[in-house]
Amino acid sequence: NFTVNAGEAVGIVGMNGAGKSTTLKSLMGLVSVAQGAIRMQGDDLTSAVSASRVARGLALSPEGRRLFGRMSVLDNLLVGAHTVRSRTDIEASLKEIYALFPRVFERRAQLAGSLSGGEQQMLSIGRALMTHPDLIILDEATEGLAPLIVQEIWRVIDEIRASGIATLIVDRDFKKVLQRSDKAVVLQKGQVVLSGPSADLLHNPNLNSFLGL
């Protein structure tokens, strides 16, 4: 069990196979939940389809980005806003994404598949933000990126946190996760084995053993 409060950044860390990505997919309805419940602001979303969860305020920037490579950057962003009815709201979201990621604005007419890895990651996060979510889930947002781009992605994550959007973060760099989250949970074989304020977990003597270090 764990809770993400409004405007809070929560990290999930653990070794490979601990259940991090499966947990995130379960939250989005991409994996069936075997037991337990998923609740958001008091509503039970356990059986809800993914689109309903997006409309309810959840958004995912998935591992591997999962963009539509043969569609333009702009069209990928518009797909992210498929639950938004107001054209005015969509235009406002686009302006915010372009301000956050100037390179996405510069590449808006290009095919998403022609972007660099870093640009694709920016687009993936931008697509997730198109619905003005209450909670954005970031799964391995810095995976396979050059160090300078990694710094840029963490800067953006900081800006998202500062905007008041709750964030749930999974990343292989567990130290960065703990440094940039309010609290965290450590998973081992699908179970929470440690939890608490991130600053405390960072100095917990048992952390390395649970991470296989």
DOLUMNU-693600 format. One record per atom (N, C-alpha, C, O): residue in three letters; x, y, z. Coordinates in pm, whole numbers, padded with zeros to 5 digits, always signed. Layout:
AlaXYZ...
This chain:
Asn+00083-00120+00000Asn+00000+00000+00000Asn+00086+00125+00000Asn+00190+00129+00066Phe+00044+00226-00073Phe+00107+00358-00064Phe+00007+00462-00113Phe-00088+00431-00184Thr+00032+00585-00073Thr-00058+00696-00106Thr+00022+00810-00167Thr+00133+00839-00123Val-00036+00873-00268Val+00022+00994-00326Val-00075+01107-00296Val-00189+01106-00344Asn-00033+01203-00218Asn-00119+01316-00185Asn-00112+01423-00293Asn-00020+01424-00374Ala-00209+01511-00293Ala-00214+01619-00393Ala-00085+01700-00390Ala-00039+01741-00284Gly-00027+01721-00509Gly+00093+01802-00520Gly+00220+01738-00470Gly+00324+01803-00460Glu+00214+01610-00437Glu+00328+01540-00377Glu+00405+01461-00482Glu+00347+01410-00578Ala+00536+01450-00463Ala+00620+01366-00547Ala+00657+01240-00470Ala+00713+01248-00361Val+00625+01124-00528Val+00652+00996-00463Val+00738+00911-00557Val+00708+00899-00676Gly+00843+00853-00503Gly+00930+00766-00580Gly+00904+00620-00550Gly+00869+00584-00437Ile+00921+00535-00650Ile+00916+00390-00631Ile+01051+00335-00676Ile+01090+00353-00792Val+01122+00270-00587Val+01253+00214-00620Val+01256+00066-00587Val+01177+00017-00506Gly+01347-00003-00650Gly+01362-00147-00629Gly+01449-00205-00738Gly+01473-00140-00839Met+01497-00329-00716Met+01580-00391-00817Met+01497-00436-00936Met+01374-00431-00931Asn+01564-00478-01044Asn+01493-00527-01161Asn+01401-00642-01122Asn+01442-00733-01049Gly+01278-00637-01169Gly+01182-00742-01137Gly+01110-00724-01006Gly+01035-00812-00964Ala+01131-00611-00940Ala+01066-00588-00810Ala+00917-00559-00824Ala+00842-00576-00728Gly+00874-00515-00942Gly+00733-00486-00964Gly+00702-00340-00987Gly+00586-00299-00979Lys+00804-00260-01014Lys+00784-00115-01030Lys+00695-00083-01150Lys+00591-00019-01136Ser+00735-00128-01268Ser+00658-00098-01388Ser+00521-00164-01385Ser+00423-00108-01434Thr+00513-00284-01329Thr+00385-00351-01317Thr+00289-00271-01230Thr+00169-00263-01259Thr+00342-00213-01123Thr+00260-00128-01038Thr+00205-00009-01115Thr+00087+00023-01104Leu+00291+00055-01193Leu+00247+00172-01270Leu+00144+00132-01375Leu+00044+00203-01394Lys+00166+00020-01443Lys+00069-00026-01543Lys-00065-00061-01478Lys-00171-00040-01537Ser-00059-00115-01357Ser-00182-00146-01285Ser-00261-00019-01255Ser-00383-00016-01267Leu-00189+00086-01216Leu-00257+00213-01187Leu-00329+00268-01310Leu-00435+00329-01297Met-00272+00245-01427Met-00331+00298-01551Met-00430+00201-01614Met-00490+00233-01717Gly-00449+00084-01556Gly-00544-00012-01612Gly-00488-00093-01726Gly-00564-00155-01801Leu-00355-00096-01741Leu-00291-00173-01848Leu-00260-00315-01804Leu-00231-00401-01887Val-00267-00340-01674Val-00249-00473-01617Val-00362-00494-01517Val-00392-00405-01437Ser-00425-00610-01520Ser-00534-00638-01428Ser-00482-00651-01285Ser-00374-00705-01263Val-00560-00602-01191Val-00522-00608-01050Val-00573-00740-00991Val-00692-00769-00998Ala-00482-00819-00934Ala-00520-00949-00878Ala-00594-00935-00745Ala-00686-01010-00716Gln-00552-00836-00666Gln-00620-00811-00539Gln-00594-00667-00497Gln-00505-00600-00552Gly-00671-00621-00400Gly-00655-00483-00355Gly-00738-00386-00438Gly-00821-00428-00518Ala-00715-00257-00419Ala-00795-00155-00485Ala-00709-00034-00520Ala-00608-00007-00455Ile-00752+00038-00623Ile-00690+00164-00664Ile-00794+00273-00646Ile-00901+00268-00707Arg-00764+00370-00563Arg-00861+00477-00537Arg-00798+00612-00565Arg-00680+00635-00536Met-00878+00701-00621Met-00832+00837-00648Met-00937+00933-00596Met-01051+00934-00643Gln-00898+01014-00500Gln-00988+01111-00438Gln-01119+01045-00395Gln-01227+01101-00411Gly-01106+00926-00340Gly-01221+00854-00286Gly-01294+00765-00385Gly-01377+00684-00343Asp-01265+00778-00515Asp-01332+00696-00617Asp-01253+00569-00643Asp-01131+00573-00654Asp-01323+00457-00653Asp-01260+00328-00681Asp-01240+00314-00832Asp-01337+00308-00908Leu-01115+00310-00874Leu-01082+00298-01017Leu-01033+00159-01054Leu-00986+00138-01166Thr-01044+00064-00963Thr-00984-00068-00983Thr-01032-00135-01111Thr-00954-00201-01179Ser-01160-00119-01144Ser-01217-00185-01262Ser-01235-00090-01379Ser-01287-00130-01484Ala-01194+00035-01364Ala-01215+00134-01469Ala-01121+00110-01587Ala-01008+00065-01567Val-01166+00139-01708Val-01081+00126-01826Val-00981+00242-01825Val-01001+00343-01757Ser-00874+00227-01903Ser-00766+00325-01902Ser-00815+00466-01938Ser-00773+00564-01875Ala-00903+00476-02039Ala-00951+00608-02081Ala-01024+00679-01968Ala-01013+00801-01952Ser-01099+00603-01889Ser-01170+00662-01775Ser-01072+00714-01671Ser-01097+00816-01607Arg-00961+00644-01653Arg-00860+00687-01556Arg-00792+00816-01603Arg-00761+00903-01522Val-00769+00825-01733Val-00711+00948-01787Val-00807+01064-01766Val-00766+01172-01724Ala-00935+01041-01795Ala-01035+01146-01776Ala-01048+01185-01629Ala-01084+01298-01596Arg-01017+01091-01542Arg-01027+01116-01398Arg-00906+01193-01345Arg-00911+01245-01233Gly-00799+01200-01423Gly-00686+01282-01380Gly-00553+01210-01373Gly-00456+01266-01320Leu-00545+01086-01424Leu-00418+01012-01428Leu-00354+01026-01565Leu-00424+01029-01667Ala-00223+01033-01569Ala-00151+01039-01698Ala-00021+00962-01684Ala+00041+00960-01577Leu+00021+00898-01793Leu+00142+00816-01791Leu+00235+00855-01904Leu+00194+00865-02020Ser+00362+00876-01869Ser+00470+00882-01967Ser+00542+00748-01955Ser+00621+00729-01863Pro+00515+00654-02048Pro+00557+00515-02027Pro+00704+00490-02057Pro+00770+00566-02128Glu+00753+00382-02001Glu+00888+00335-02034Glu+00894+00307-02183Glu+00804+00243-02238Gly+01000+00352-02249Gly+01012+00331-02393Gly+00937+00433-02477Gly+00938+00424-02600Arg+00872+00530-02413Arg+00806+00646-02475Arg+00676+00613-02547Arg+00578+00685-02531Arg+00672+00505-02628Arg+00549+00458-02693Arg+00482+00567-02776Arg+00360+00586-02768Leu+00560+00636-02856Leu+00504+00740-02943Leu+00451+00678-03072Leu+00481+00563-03105Phe+00372+00757-03145Phe+00326+00718-03279Phe+00426+00776-03378Phe+00416+00891-03418Gly+00523+00693-03417Gly+00637+00740-03494Gly+00603+00798-03630Gly+00676+00884-03679Arg+00494+00753-03692Arg+00458+00800-03825Arg+00360+00917-03820Arg+00311+00962-03924Met+00333+00966-03701Met+00250+01084-03685Met+00338+01202-03644Met+00446+01183-03589Ser+00292+01322-03671Ser+00370+01440-03638Ser+00376+01458-03486Ser+00298+01399-03411Val+00470+01541-03443Val+00482+01576-03302Val+00351+01636-03252Val+00302+01600-03146Leu+00295+01729-03330Leu+00170+01793-03289Leu+00058+01692-03277Leu-00018+01696-03180Asp+00047+01600-03373Asp-00060+01500-03366Asp-00043+01407-03246Asp-00142+01364-03187Asn+00081+01376-03210Asn+00104+01296-03090Asn+00053+01370-02966Asn-00007+01309-02877Leu+00077+01500-02960Leu+00028+01579-02847Leu-00125+01580-02845Leu-00186+01569-02739Leu-00186+01595-02962Leu-00332+01600-02968Leu-00394+01466-02929Leu-00503+01463-02872Val-00326+01355-02960Val-00373+01225-02914Val-00378+01221-02761Val-00469+01163-02702Gly-00278+01285-02697Gly-00276+01290-02552Gly-00394+01365-02494Gly-00431+01344-02378Ala-00455+01451-02575Ala-00569+01532-02528Ala-00702+01476-02576Ala-00801+01549-02585His-00707+01346-02607His-00829+01290-02667His-00950+01292-02573His-01063+01281-02619Thr-00927+01308-02443Thr-01041+01314-02350Thr-01084+01458-02323Thr-01181+01481-02251Val-01012+01555-02379Val-01044+01697-02355Val-01139+01746-02463Val-01108+01734-02582Arg-01252+01802-02425Arg-01354+01845-02521Arg-01333+01989-02568Arg-01369+02022-02681Ser-01276+02072-02485Ser-01264+02214-02515Ser-01142+02244-02600Ser-01029+02213-02561Arg-01164+02305-02717Arg-01052+02343-02803Arg-00967+02449-02734Arg-00845+02452-02750Thr-01032+02536-02658Thr-00959+02640-02585Thr-00861+02578-02486Thr-00747+02622-02474Asp-00908+02474-02414Asp-00821+02406-02317Asp-00705+02336-02387Asp-00592+02335-02337Ile-00732+02278-02504Ile-00626+02210-02578Ile-00520+02310-02624Ile-00401+02284-02612Glu-00563+02424-02675Glu-00468+02526-02719Glu-00386+02578-02601Glu-00266+02602-02615Ala-00450+02595-02486Ala-00377+02641-02368Ala-00273+02538-02325Ala-00162+02574-02287Ser-00309+02410-02332Ser-00216+02303-02297Ser-00096+02301-02391Ser+00018+02284-02348Leu-00124+02319-02521Leu-00015+02321-02619Leu+00084+02433-02589Leu+00205+02413-02597Lys+00033+02551-02554Lys+00121+02663-02522Lys+00208+02630-02402Lys+00326+02664-02399Glu+00150+02564-02302Glu+00227+02528-02182Glu+00335+02426-02215Glu+00448+02436-02168Ile+00300+02327-02297Ile+00398+02224-02335Ile+00511+02287-02415Ile+00628+02255-02393Tyr+00477+02375-02508Tyr+00580+02438-02589Tyr+00671+02527-02505Tyr+00791+02537-02533Ala+00615+02591-02403Ala+00697+02673-02313Ala+00791+02586-02230Ala+00905+02624-02203Leu+00741+02469-02190Leu+00821+02376-02111Leu+00929+02310-02196Leu+01041+02287-02150Phe+00894+02279-02322Phe+00985+02210-02414Phe+00995+02289-02545Phe+00926+02256-02641Pro+01078+02391-02551Pro+01091+02468-02675Pro+01126+02382-02797Pro+01085+02413-02909Arg+01202+02274-02774Arg+01239+02189-02888Arg+01119+02114-02945Arg+01114+02086-03065Val+01024+02082-02859Val+00902+02018-02908Val+00827+02115-03000Val+00771+02074-03102Phe+00825+02242-02962Phe+00762+02344-03048Phe+00835+02353-03182Phe+00772+02360-03288Glu+00967+02354-03178Glu+01046+02366-03301Glu+01023+02246-03393Glu+01029+02260-03516Arg+00999+02129-03336Arg+00985+02005-03414Arg+00837+01967-03437Arg+00810+01855-03481Arg+00744+02054-03408Arg+00601+02017-03404Arg+00550+01959-03536Arg+00454+01882-03536Ala+00611+01996-03649Ala+00564+01946-03778Ala+00636+01818-03821Ala+00596+01755-03919Gln+00742+01780-03749Gln+00819+01660-03785Gln+00748+01533-03740Gln+00662+01536-03652Leu+00785+01422-03804Leu+00737+01293-03758Leu+00804+01259-03625Leu+00923+01281-03607Ala+00726+01206-03533Ala+00781+01175-03400Ala+00896+01075-03409Ala+00989+01080-03329Gly+00888+00984-03507Gly+00993+00883-03522Gly+01126+00940-03566Gly+01228+00871-03557Ser+01128+01064-03615Ser+01253+01125-03662Ser+01325+01202-03552Ser+01434+01253-03575Leu+01266+01211-03434Leu+01326+01287-03324Leu+01439+01208-03258Leu+01445+01086-03268Ser+01527+01280-03191Ser+01629+01214-03110Ser+01564+01151-02988Ser+01448+01178-02959Gly+01639+01067-02917Gly+01584+01003-02799Gly+01537+01103-02693Gly+01431+01086-02633Gly+01618+01207-02672Gly+01581+01308-02575Gly+01457+01385-02615Gly+01372+01413-02531Glu+01447+01418-02743Glu+01328+01488-02793Glu+01204+01400-02782Glu+01096+01449-02751Gln+01220+01272-02809Gln+01107+01181-02795Gln+01059+01174-02650Gln+00939+01167-02624Gln+01154+01175-02556Gln+01115+01171-02416Gln+01041+01299-02376Gln+00943+01294-02302Met+01088+01412-02425Met+01018+01538-02399Met+00876+01533-02453Met+00782+01578-02388Leu+00861+01477-02574Leu+00729+01464-02634Leu+00640+01371-02553Leu+00521+01398-02535Ser+00697+01262-02505Ser+00620+01167-02424Ser+00566+01232-02298Ser+00450+01213-02262Ile+00650+01309-02231Ile+00606+01379-02110Ile+00503+01486-02146Ile+00403+01503-02077Gly+00530+01559-02256Gly+00435+01660-02300Gly+00300+01602-02332Gly+00197+01660-02297Arg+00298+01487-02400Arg+00171+01421-02432Arg+00095+01385-02306Arg-00028+01400-02300Ala+00167+01338-02203Ala+00101+01302-02077Ala+00044+01425-02006Ala-00055+01414-01933Leu+00106+01540-02026Leu+00061+01662-01960Leu-00055+01730-02031Leu-00111+01827-01979Met-00092+01683-02149Met-00193+01751-02229Met-00331+01755-02164Met-00414+01838-02200Thr-00358+01666-02069Thr-00489+01664-02005Thr-00492+01739-01872Thr-00591+01733-01799His-00383+01811-01841His-00374+01876-01710His-00402+01776-01598His-00496+01796-01521Pro-00324+01671-01588Pro-00354+01564-01491Pro-00334+01610-01347Pro-00258+01703-01319Asp-00404+01542-01257Asp-00380+01561-01114Asp-00257+01483-01070Asp-00188+01522-00976Leu-00230+01371-01141Leu-00115+01286-01110Leu-00051+01240-01240Leu-00118+01178-01323Ile+00077+01269-01259Ile+00150+01219-01375Ile+00247+01111-01328Ile+00318+01128-01229Ile+00248+01000-01402Ile+00333+00887-01371Ile+00447+00884-01471Ile+00424+00879-01592Leu+00571+00888-01422Leu+00689+00893-01508Leu+00767+00764-01491Leu+00828+00740-01386Asp+00766+00680-01594Asp+00830+00549-01588Asp+00959+00553-01670Asp+00956+00554-01793Glu+01073+00555-01601Glu+01206+00553-01663Glu+01222+00667-01764Glu+01255+00646-01880Ala+01197+00789-01717Ala+01201+00905-01806Ala+01341+00939-01855Ala+01354+01009-01956Thr+01446+00892-01788Thr+01582+00927-01830Thr+01656+00809-01893Thr+01776+00818-01920Glu+01587+00700-01916Glu+01652+00577-01965Glu+01716+00599-02102Glu+01651+00645-02195Gly+01846+00564-02112Gly+01916+00566-02239Gly+01948+00702-02295Gly+01981+00714-02413Leu+01939+00807-02214Leu+01963+00942-02264Leu+02102+00991-02228Leu+02162+00945-02131Ala+02152+01085-02306Ala+02283+01146-02279Ala+02277+01227-02150Ala+02171+01278-02114Pro+02391+01239-02081Pro+02391+01309-01950Pro+02330+01448-01953Pro+02257+01484-01860Leu+02357+01528-02056Leu+02301+01662-02061Leu+02149+01659-02076Leu+02079+01743-02019Ile+02098+01564-02153Ile+01953+01550-02169Ile+01890+01500-02040Ile+01780+01542-02004Val+01961+01411-01970Val+01912+01362-01841Val+01892+01480-01746Val+01791+01488-01677Gln+01989+01571-01742Gln+01976+01690-01657Gln+01854+01772-01696Gln+01783+01824-01610Glu+01830+01783-01826Glu+01714+01860-01874Glu+01583+01795-01830Glu+01490+01863-01790Ile+01577+01662-01839Ile+01454+01591-01799Ile+01429+01609-01650Ile+01315+01631-01609Trp+01533+01600-01568Trp+01514+01620-01424Trp+01472+01764-01394Trp+01394+01789-01302Arg+01523+01859-01472Arg+01479+01997-01455Arg+01330+02010-01481Arg+01258+02078-01407Val+01283+01944-01586Val+01142+01948-01620Val+01058+01882-01511Val+00951+01932-01475Ile+01107+01770-01458Ile+01036+01703-01349Ile+01023+01797-01229Ile+00918+01802-01164Asp+01129+01872-01201Asp+01123+01971-01093Asp+01016+02077-01121Asp+00944+02118-01031Glu+01006+02120-01247Glu+00906+02220-01283Glu+00764+02164-01270Glu+00673+02234-01225Ile+00747+02038-01308Ile+00616+01975-01295Ile+00575+01970-01148Ile+00461+02000-01113Arg+00669+01932-01062Arg+00642+01929-00918Arg+00605+02066-00868Arg+00510+02082-00791Ala+00680+02167-00911Ala+00656+02304-00864Ala+00520+02356-00910Ala+00464+02446-00847Ser+00468+02301-01020Ser+00338+02346-01071Ser+00221+02295-00988Ser+00108+02342-01005Gly+00248+02200-00899Gly+00142+02146-00814Gly+00085+02014-00860Gly-00002+01957-00793Ile+00133+01962-00973Ile+00088+01830-01020Ile+00158+01723-00938Ile+00280+01725-00924Ala+00082+01630-00885Ala+00142+01517-00813Ala+00219+01431-00913Ala+00176+01414-01027Thr+00332+01377-00869Thr+00416+01295-00957Thr+00452+01164-00890Thr+00480+01159-00770Leu+00450+01058-00969Leu+00493+00926-00925Leu+00609+00888-01016Leu+00592+00876-01137Ile+00727+00868-00957Ile+00850+00857-01035Ile+00917+00722-01017Ile+00941+00677-00905Val+00947+00657-01129Val+01031+00537-01131Val+01149+00567-01222Val+01130+00613-01335Asp+01270+00543-01174Asp+01390+00566-01255Asp+01502+00477-01200Asp+01507+00450-01080Arg+01590+00434-01289Arg+01700+00347-01246Arg+01796+00418-01154Arg+01862+00353-01072Asp+01806+00549-01165Asp+01892+00627-01076Asp+01816+00653-00946Asp+01753+00757-00929Phe+01823+00556-00856Phe+01742+00564-00734Phe+01780+00684-00647Phe+01697+00738-00576Lys+01907+00725-00653Lys+01949+00840-00574Lys+01879+00967-00621Lys+01835+01049-00540Lys+01869+00984-00753Lys+01801+01100-00808Lys+01652+01095-00769Lys+01593+01198-00735Val+01593+00977-00775Val+01452+00963-00736Val+01432+01008-00592Val+01340+01084-00562Leu+01518+00962-00503Leu+01504+00996-00362Leu+01537+01142-00334Leu+01482+01203-00242Gln+01625+01198-00414Gln+01660+01340-00397Gln+01550+01433-00447Gln+01541+01548-00405Arg+01465+01382-00537Arg+01366+01469-00600Arg+01222+01428-00567Arg+01129+01466-00638Ser+01204+01353-00462Ser+01070+01315-00420Ser+01052+01347-00273Ser+01148+01357-00197Asp+00926+01361-00234Asp+00894+01389-00094Asp+00901+01263-00008Asp+00949+01265+00105Lys+00851+01155-00065Lys+00856+01027+00005Lys+00872+00917-00099Lys+00859+00942-00219Ala+00899+00796-00053Ala+00923+00687-00148Ala+00888+00554-00085Ala+00878+00541+00038Val+00868+00455-00172Val+00850+00317-00128Val+00954+00232-00199Val+00988+00257-00314Val+01003+00131-00130Val+01098+00036-00186Val+01025-00096-00205Val+00969-00151-00110Leu+01026-00146-00328Leu+00958-00272-00359Leu+01057-00387-00367Leu+01170-00370-00413Gln+01012-00502-00323Gln+01087-00626-00341Gln+00986-00736-00365Gln+00904-00767-00278Lys+00991-00795-00485Lys+00897-00900-00525Lys+00752-00856-00505Lys+00668-00932-00456Gly+00724-00732-00544Gly+00587-00683-00538Gly+00539-00637-00402Gly+00423-00597-00388Gln+00625-00641-00303Gln+00586-00600-00168Gln+00662-00474-00128Gln+00778-00456-00164Val+00595-00387-00054Val+00662-00268+00001Val+00742-00312+00123Val+00686-00356+00223Val+00875-00299+00114Val+00961-00343+00225Val+01018-00225+00304Val+01062-00241+00417Leu+01017-00107+00243Leu+01057+00016+00312Leu+00971+00129+00259Leu+00934+00129+00142Ser+00939+00224+00343Ser+00868+00343+00298Ser+00892+00456+00397Ser+00927+00433+00513Gly+00874+00578+00349Gly+00891+00693+00437Gly+00944+00812+00362Gly+00954+00809+00240Pro+00979+00919+00433Pro+01038+01037+00368Pro+01162+00998+00288Pro+01245+00921+00336Ser+01174+01050+00167Ser+01284+01012+00079Ser+01420+01040+00140Ser+01514+00962+00125Ala+01432+01153+00209Ala+01561+01189+00271Ala+01603+01085+00374Ala+01722+01056+00389Asp+01504+01028+00445Asp+01536+00924+00543Asp+01577+00794+00475Asp+01671+00728+00518Leu+01505+00758+00369Leu+01535+00633+00298Leu+01674+00638+00234Leu+01744+00537+00227Leu+01713+00756+00189Leu+01842+00771+00124Leu+01956+00732+00217Leu+02062+00688+00172His+01934+00747+00347His+02038+00714+00445His+02003+00590+00528His+02067+00562+00630Asn+01901+00517+00484Asn+01862+00395+00555Asn+01967+00286+00531Asn+01998+00256+00416Pro+02021+00225+00638Pro+02127+00124+00620Pro+02080-00002+00548Pro+02162-00079+00498Asn+01949-00024+00542Asn+01897-00144+00475Asn+01868-00122+00327Asn+01838-00217+00256Leu+01878+00002+00280Leu+01836+00032+00142Leu+01918-00046+00041Leu+01860-00108-00049Asn+02048-00044+00052Asn+02133-00110-00048Asn+02104-00258-00060Asn+02107-00312-00170Ser+02077-00324+00051Ser+02050-00468+00045Ser+01920-00496-00031Ser+01912-00593-00106Phe+01819-00410-00012Phe+01692-00429-00082Phe+01706-00397-00232Phe+01627-00445-00313Leu+01807-00316-00267Leu+01830-00282-00407Leu+01934-00374-00472Leu+01967-00357-00589Gly+01985-00472-00396Gly+02082-00566-00449Gly+02218-00504-00474Gly+02290-00548-00564Leu+02254-00402-00395Leu+02382-00334-00414Leu+02487-00382-00316Leu+02601-00335-00319
